[in-house]
Amino acid sequence: MISENRIILKNAGHINPASIDDYIAAGGYGALAKAIREKPEMVVEEIADSGLRGRGGAGFPTGIKKKAAAGATTAGIKYVVCNADEGEPGTFKDREIMENDPHLLVEGMVIAAYGIGAGKGFIYVRGEYYRSIEMLQKAINQAKEKNFLGNEILGSRFSFDLEIMPGAGSYLCGEELTLLESLEGKRGYPRIKPPFPAEKGLWGEPTLVNNVETLASLPSIISHGAGWYRSRGTEKTPGTKIFTISGDVKKPGCYETDAGVKLRDLIDDLAGGTADGKPWKAVLLGGAAGTFVPHGWSDATMCYDELRERGATLGSGAVIVVGSRRKLIPFIQNILKFFRHESCGKCVPCRIGTSYLHAQSLLLDKAGAEERKAILNDMLDNSRQMAKSSLCPLGQSPILPVESLHRHFMETVAVE
């Protein structure tokens, strides 16, 4: 029996999120005060030594991003951008942080800005997250009053301002370069890489883009040290991870545990098991842009590299449980309908491919067993071509659910 290990969510439900005094009483902004007493490069080094990996889905080492942004030269201004455009179906962890502990995100952003020498920050937040926007704006206003934001923070020579930018509902803007296009007031079309944001980001200036959960991890790392952080989780995925468990379980919700927890422990211990008490049929890991895994994967270790080695993805931490009585065909149909709807249309492989894949999935309804297998084979071929030729991650994503469904559930889908 496992239990939560709350580090990022430790204040959630225990303090008034609208009160900066409550946050300070719980130790808030102590990490910022400690960071400002150090040289910026030491702050970046501490974060790099912690092994923190981006919690937005890709799992890219945070320290590498910060070192690149810190080392970039500019005659203008550097930026820190928080990607709070939480649009992945099945993912709702960032909202939990922003609504229940908004000052933690603000503090993390100021620490990141100090480390790389940024003077301005933006929180690009999902426009439908009205409560999150309200709580973040209160936190920003209060932080300015207490001199945790603004000019000469805490009596230092470091100044940093922060602003909220609501998104307009595009899933594509969750990708960092597309997000920057939107922040600049342009249509949310993907940019071609390179250059990367650390070299040429917002308005052509060096920019650090991190996810909410990633930035919210920084205060505890600075407070307790890289070694303390590495004592949790696994060697390659240190620290804790927030998992959003939904679907056919008794207790859906956000759960924070050490990275490397077993899939069965998440479902059976934290989420209370399946709603009907029977073994689950499948789990969709990582949301729509994720992978289906069968019940035989109950022992799967929930961290980036171990799952990747087995042909699955951790993604943003979404765990969508498919009960024993539920059919998988409607799942893949809805996923592909989602991708079709969210495609920006800029590149042909994605614009045409997402529509075609969804149309193919609808053919599964009235097809016989052998015909369904043939359709799935065709869907797999088409999604592979999309993955090779699409401009951005959206067109490269359908391969993940399609290939994993084909790999693990071909016979199941054939007879549903």
C-alpha positions as CSV (number, residue, x, y, z in Angstrom):
1,M,0.0,0.0,0.0
2,I,1.5,3.3,-1.1
3,S,0.6,6.8,-0.1
4,E,1.2,10.3,-1.5
5,N,4.4,12.2,-1.1
6,R,3.3,15.7,-1.5
7,I,6.0,18.3,-2.2
8,I,4.4,20.5,-4.9
9,L,0.9,20.0,-3.6
10,K,1.9,20.1,0.1
11,N,0.0,23.4,0.7
12,A,-3.1,22.5,-1.3
13,G,-6.1,22.3,1.1
14,H,-4.0,23.5,4.0
15,I,-3.6,27.3,3.3
16,N,-5.8,30.0,1.9
17,P,-4.6,30.3,-1.6
18,A,-5.7,33.9,-1.8
19,S,-3.5,34.9,1.2
20,I,0.2,35.6,0.7
21,D,0.5,35.7,4.5
22,D,-0.6,32.1,4.7
23,Y,1.9,31.2,2.0
24,I,4.7,33.0,3.8
25,A,3.8,31.4,7.1
26,A,4.2,28.0,5.4
27,G,7.7,28.9,4.3
28,G,6.8,30.6,1.1
29,Y,9.2,32.9,-0.6
30,G,12.0,31.6,1.6
31,A,13.5,29.8,-1.4
32,L,13.5,33.1,-3.4
33,A,15.3,34.9,-0.6
34,K,17.9,32.2,-0.4
35,A,18.3,32.2,-4.2
36,I,18.9,36.0,-4.4
37,R,21.7,35.7,-1.9
38,E,23.5,33.4,-4.3
39,K,25.0,34.1,-7.7
40,P,22.6,33.4,-10.5
41,E,24.9,30.7,-12.0
42,M,24.8,28.8,-8.7
43,V,21.0,28.8,-8.8
44,V,21.0,27.3,-12.3
45,E,23.7,24.8,-11.3
46,E,21.6,23.6,-8.3
47,I,18.6,23.1,-10.5
48,A,20.7,21.2,-13.1
49,D,22.2,19.0,-10.4
50,S,18.7,18.1,-9.1
51,G,18.0,16.2,-12.4
52,L,14.6,17.9,-12.7
53,R,13.0,17.0,-16.0
54,G,10.2,19.0,-17.7
55,R,6.8,18.0,-16.4
56,G,4.9,19.2,-19.4
57,G,5.2,15.9,-21.2
58,A,8.6,15.7,-23.0
59,G,10.7,15.2,-19.9
60,F,13.5,17.3,-21.2
61,P,16.2,18.1,-18.6
62,T,15.3,21.5,-17.1
63,G,18.9,22.3,-16.3
64,I,19.9,22.2,-19.9
65,K,17.2,24.7,-20.9
66,K,18.1,27.0,-18.1
67,K,21.9,26.9,-18.9
68,A,21.1,27.6,-22.5
69,A,18.9,30.6,-21.7
70,A,21.4,31.9,-19.0
71,G,24.3,31.7,-21.5
72,A,22.4,33.4,-24.3
73,T,23.5,37.0,-25.0
74,T,21.2,39.8,-25.9
75,A,21.2,43.6,-26.1
76,G,17.5,43.5,-25.1
77,I,15.6,41.6,-22.5
78,K,15.3,37.9,-21.6
79,Y,11.9,36.3,-20.9
80,V,10.5,33.5,-18.7
81,V,7.3,32.0,-20.0
82,C,5.1,29.6,-18.1
83,N,3.2,27.2,-20.3
84,A,-0.1,26.9,-18.4
85,D,-2.1,26.1,-21.5
86,E,-3.2,22.7,-20.1
87,G,-5.1,21.3,-23.1
88,E,-4.2,17.6,-23.0
89,P,-7.4,15.5,-22.4
90,G,-7.2,13.8,-19.1
91,T,-4.7,16.3,-17.6
92,F,-5.7,18.7,-14.9
93,K,-2.7,18.9,-12.6
94,D,-1.6,22.5,-13.4
95,R,-5.0,23.8,-12.5
96,E,-4.7,22.2,-9.1
97,I,-1.4,24.1,-8.5
98,M,-2.7,27.4,-9.8
99,E,-5.9,27.4,-7.9
100,N,-4.7,26.0,-4.6
101,D,-1.1,27.4,-4.3
102,P,-0.6,30.2,-6.9
103,H,2.2,31.8,-5.0
104,L,4.3,28.6,-5.5
105,L,4.2,29.2,-9.2
106,V,5.0,32.9,-8.9
107,E,8.0,32.1,-6.6
108,G,9.2,29.4,-9.0
109,M,9.1,31.8,-11.9
110,V,11.0,34.6,-10.1
111,I,13.7,32.0,-9.1
112,A,14.0,30.9,-12.8
113,A,14.1,34.5,-13.9
114,Y,16.9,35.3,-11.5
115,G,18.9,32.4,-12.6
116,I,18.9,33.2,-16.3
117,G,18.8,37.0,-15.9
118,A,15.3,37.6,-17.3
119,G,13.4,40.9,-16.7
120,K,9.9,39.9,-17.8
121,G,7.7,36.9,-17.5
122,F,4.3,35.7,-18.8
123,I,2.0,33.0,-17.7
124,Y,0.2,31.8,-20.8
125,V,-2.8,30.1,-19.1
126,R,-5.7,28.2,-20.6
127,G,-8.5,30.8,-21.2
128,E,-11.2,28.5,-19.7
129,Y,-9.4,28.4,-16.4
130,Y,-11.2,31.3,-14.9
131,R,-10.5,30.4,-11.3
132,S,-6.8,29.9,-12.1
133,I,-6.5,33.3,-13.7
134,E,-8.3,34.9,-10.8
135,M,-6.0,33.3,-8.2
136,L,-2.8,34.0,-10.2
137,Q,-3.7,37.7,-10.6
138,K,-4.3,38.0,-6.9
139,A,-1.0,36.3,-6.2
140,I,0.9,38.6,-8.6
141,N,-0.7,41.7,-7.0
142,Q,0.2,40.6,-3.5
143,A,3.7,39.6,-4.5
144,K,4.3,43.1,-5.9
145,E,3.1,44.7,-2.7
146,K,5.5,42.6,-0.6
147,N,8.4,43.2,-3.1
148,F,8.7,39.6,-4.3
149,L,8.0,41.0,-7.8
150,G,8.8,44.3,-9.4
151,N,11.9,46.6,-9.0
152,E,14.9,45.6,-6.9
153,I,13.3,42.5,-5.4
154,L,14.0,42.0,-1.7
155,G,16.6,44.8,-1.8
156,S,18.7,43.3,-4.5
157,R,19.6,44.7,-7.9
158,F,17.3,42.2,-9.6
159,S,14.0,43.3,-11.1
160,F,11.3,41.1,-12.6
161,D,7.7,41.7,-13.7
162,L,5.1,39.2,-14.4
163,E,1.9,39.2,-16.5
164,I,-0.9,36.8,-17.3
165,M,-1.9,36.1,-20.9
166,P,-5.1,33.9,-21.4
167,G,-5.0,31.5,-24.3
168,A,-7.8,31.3,-26.8
169,G,-8.5,27.5,-26.6
170,S,-6.0,26.1,-29.1
171,Y,-4.5,22.7,-28.1
172,L,-1.6,23.5,-30.5
173,C,-0.6,26.4,-28.4
174,G,0.6,24.0,-25.7
175,E,3.7,23.5,-27.9
176,E,6.2,26.0,-26.8
177,L,7.0,27.7,-30.1
178,T,3.4,27.9,-31.1
179,L,2.7,29.4,-27.7
180,L,5.3,32.1,-28.4
181,E,3.6,32.9,-31.7
182,S,0.3,33.4,-29.8
183,L,2.0,35.5,-27.1
184,E,3.3,37.8,-29.8
185,G,-0.3,38.3,-31.0
186,K,0.0,36.1,-34.1
187,R,-2.1,33.1,-35.1
188,G,-1.1,30.0,-33.3
189,Y,1.0,28.4,-36.1
190,P,4.1,26.3,-35.3
191,R,7.6,27.6,-35.9
192,I,10.3,25.6,-37.5
193,K,13.1,24.5,-35.1
194,P,15.9,25.5,-34.8
195,P,16.3,28.2,-33.5
196,F,15.0,27.1,-30.1
197,P,13.5,29.5,-27.6
198,A,16.6,29.8,-25.5
199,E,18.4,31.3,-28.5
200,K,15.6,33.2,-30.2
201,G,12.2,33.0,-28.5
202,L,9.6,35.7,-27.6
203,W,10.1,38.7,-29.9
204,G,13.4,37.2,-31.0
205,E,14.9,37.3,-27.5
206,P,16.3,34.5,-25.4
207,T,13.3,32.8,-23.6
208,L,12.9,30.1,-21.1
209,V,9.6,28.2,-21.5
210,N,8.7,25.8,-18.7
211,N,5.5,24.0,-17.6
212,V,3.6,24.9,-14.4
213,E,4.6,21.8,-12.5
214,T,8.2,22.2,-13.5
215,L,8.4,25.8,-12.3
216,A,6.5,24.9,-9.1
217,S,9.2,22.3,-8.3
218,L,12.0,25.0,-8.1
219,P,11.3,26.5,-4.6
220,S,11.7,23.1,-2.9
221,I,14.9,22.3,-4.8
222,I,16.4,25.6,-3.9
223,S,15.2,25.3,-0.2
224,H,16.4,21.7,0.4
225,G,19.1,21.2,-2.3
226,A,19.7,19.0,-5.3
227,G,20.7,16.0,-3.2
228,W,17.4,16.1,-1.2
229,Y,15.5,16.2,-4.5
230,R,17.4,13.3,-6.0
231,S,16.7,11.2,-3.0
232,R,13.2,10.9,-4.3
233,G,12.0,9.2,-7.5
234,T,14.4,7.3,-9.7
235,E,18.0,7.9,-10.9
236,K,16.8,9.2,-14.3
237,T,13.5,10.7,-13.2
238,P,14.2,12.3,-9.7
239,G,11.7,13.9,-7.5
240,T,7.9,13.6,-7.4
241,K,5.3,13.5,-10.2
242,I,1.7,14.6,-10.2
243,F,-0.6,12.0,-11.8
244,T,-4.1,12.8,-12.9
245,I,-6.2,9.6,-12.7
246,S,-9.6,9.5,-14.3
247,G,-11.9,7.1,-16.1
248,D,-13.3,3.9,-14.5
249,V,-11.9,4.3,-11.0
250,K,-13.5,4.9,-7.6
251,K,-11.5,8.0,-6.6
252,P,-10.4,10.0,-9.7
253,G,-8.2,13.0,-9.0
254,C,-4.7,14.5,-8.7
255,Y,-2.1,12.4,-6.8
256,E,1.5,13.3,-6.1
257,T,4.0,10.5,-5.5
258,D,7.7,9.7,-6.0
259,A,8.4,9.2,-9.7
260,G,8.8,5.5,-10.4
261,V,5.6,4.4,-8.7
262,K,4.0,1.2,-10.2
263,L,1.0,1.7,-12.3
264,R,-1.0,-0.8,-10.2
265,D,-0.3,1.2,-7.1
266,L,-1.6,4.4,-8.7
267,I,-4.8,2.7,-9.7
268,D,-5.5,0.3,-6.8
269,D,-4.0,2.2,-3.8
270,L,-4.5,5.9,-4.6
271,A,-7.5,5.8,-6.9
272,G,-9.3,3.0,-5.0
273,G,-9.3,0.5,-7.8
274,T,-11.8,0.2,-10.7
275,A,-15.4,1.4,-10.3
276,D,-16.8,-2.2,-10.7
277,G,-14.0,-3.9,-8.8
278,K,-12.9,-5.9,-11.8
279,P,-9.5,-5.8,-13.5
280,W,-9.2,-3.0,-15.9
281,K,-9.0,-3.6,-19.7
282,A,-6.6,-0.8,-20.7
283,V,-5.0,2.4,-19.5
284,L,-4.3,5.4,-21.7
285,L,-1.1,6.9,-20.4
286,G,-0.4,10.6,-21.3
287,G,-3.8,11.7,-22.5
288,A,-4.9,11.8,-26.2
289,A,-1.2,12.1,-27.3
290,G,-0.4,9.0,-25.3
291,T,-0.3,5.2,-25.4
292,F,-2.7,2.4,-24.6
293,V,-1.3,-0.3,-22.3
294,P,-2.9,-3.6,-21.3
295,H,-3.6,-5.0,-17.8
296,G,-0.4,-7.0,-18.1
297,W,1.5,-3.7,-17.7
298,S,0.3,-3.3,-14.1
299,D,3.9,-3.5,-12.9
300,A,5.0,-0.7,-15.3
301,T,7.4,1.9,-13.6
302,M,5.9,5.3,-14.1
303,C,8.9,7.3,-15.2
304,Y,10.1,8.7,-18.6
305,D,12.9,6.3,-19.7
306,E,11.5,3.0,-18.4
307,L,8.2,3.6,-20.1
308,R,9.9,4.7,-23.3
309,E,12.0,1.6,-23.4
310,R,8.8,-0.5,-23.2
311,G,7.2,1.5,-26.0
312,A,4.9,3.7,-23.9
313,T,4.9,7.3,-22.8
314,L,4.5,9.1,-19.4
315,G,3.5,12.4,-21.0
316,S,2.0,14.9,-18.7
317,G,1.0,12.2,-16.2
318,A,-2.5,11.5,-17.3
319,V,-3.8,8.0,-16.4
320,I,-7.1,7.3,-18.0
321,V,-8.5,3.9,-16.9
322,V,-10.6,1.9,-19.3
323,G,-12.9,-0.5,-17.4
324,S,-13.5,-4.2,-18.3
325,R,-16.9,-3.5,-19.9
326,R,-15.9,-0.5,-21.9
327,K,-15.1,-0.7,-25.6
328,L,-12.0,0.7,-27.1
329,I,-13.3,1.7,-30.6
330,P,-15.1,4.8,-29.2
331,F,-11.9,5.8,-27.4
332,I,-9.8,5.9,-30.6
333,Q,-12.6,7.5,-32.5
334,N,-12.8,10.4,-30.0
335,I,-9.0,10.8,-29.8
336,L,-8.8,11.1,-33.6
337,K,-11.8,13.4,-33.7
338,F,-10.0,15.6,-31.2
339,F,-6.8,15.7,-33.3
340,R,-8.8,16.5,-36.5
341,H,-10.5,19.4,-34.7
342,E,-7.3,20.8,-33.2
343,S,-5.1,20.6,-36.4
344,C,-4.2,24.2,-37.4
345,G,-4.1,23.2,-41.1
346,K,-0.6,24.7,-41.7
347,C,0.9,21.5,-43.1
348,V,-0.7,19.1,-45.5
349,P,0.2,15.8,-43.7
350,C,-1.6,16.9,-40.5
351,R,-4.5,18.8,-42.2
352,I,-5.4,15.9,-44.5
353,G,-4.1,13.1,-42.3
354,T,-6.1,13.8,-39.1
355,S,-9.4,14.0,-41.1
356,Y,-8.6,10.8,-42.9
357,L,-7.6,8.9,-39.8
358,H,-10.8,9.9,-38.1
359,A,-12.9,8.8,-41.1
360,Q,-11.1,5.5,-41.1
361,S,-11.8,5.0,-37.4
362,L,-15.6,5.5,-38.1
363,L,-15.4,2.5,-40.5
364,L,-14.6,0.2,-37.6
365,D,-18.2,0.4,-36.3
366,K,-19.8,-1.7,-39.1
367,A,-16.8,-3.7,-40.2
368,G,-16.2,-7.4,-39.5
369,A,-13.3,-8.8,-37.5
370,E,-10.9,-9.3,-40.5
371,E,-11.9,-6.0,-42.0
372,R,-11.3,-4.2,-38.7
373,K,-7.7,-5.6,-38.7
374,A,-7.2,-4.3,-42.2
375,I,-8.5,-0.9,-41.2
376,L,-6.2,-0.7,-38.2
377,N,-3.2,-1.7,-40.4
378,D,-4.1,1.1,-42.8
379,M,-4.5,3.6,-39.9
380,L,-1.1,2.6,-38.6
381,D,0.6,3.1,-42.0
382,N,-1.0,6.5,-42.4
383,S,-0.2,7.7,-38.8
384,R,3.5,6.7,-39.5
385,Q,3.6,8.8,-42.6
386,M,2.1,11.7,-40.6
387,A,4.7,11.3,-37.9
388,K,7.5,11.5,-40.4
389,S,6.3,14.5,-42.4
390,S,4.2,16.7,-40.1
391,L,5.6,20.1,-39.0
392,C,4.8,20.0,-35.3
393,P,3.9,17.5,-32.5
394,L,0.2,17.5,-33.2
395,G,0.6,15.7,-36.5
396,Q,3.3,13.5,-34.9
397,S,0.9,12.4,-32.1
398,P,-1.7,10.1,-33.6
399,I,0.9,7.4,-34.1
400,L,1.1,7.0,-30.3
401,P,-2.5,5.9,-29.5
402,V,-2.9,4.2,-32.9
403,E,0.3,2.1,-32.8
404,S,-0.3,1.1,-29.1
405,L,-3.9,0.1,-29.9
406,H,-2.6,-1.9,-32.8
407,R,0.2,-3.5,-30.8
408,H,-1.8,-4.5,-27.7
409,F,-5.4,-4.7,-28.7
410,M,-5.7,-5.8,-32.3
411,E,-7.7,-8.9,-31.4
412,T,-9.8,-7.1,-28.8
413,V,-10.9,-4.4,-31.2
414,A,-11.6,-7.0,-33.9
415,V,-14.3,-8.7,-31.9
416,E,-15.8,-5.8,-29.9
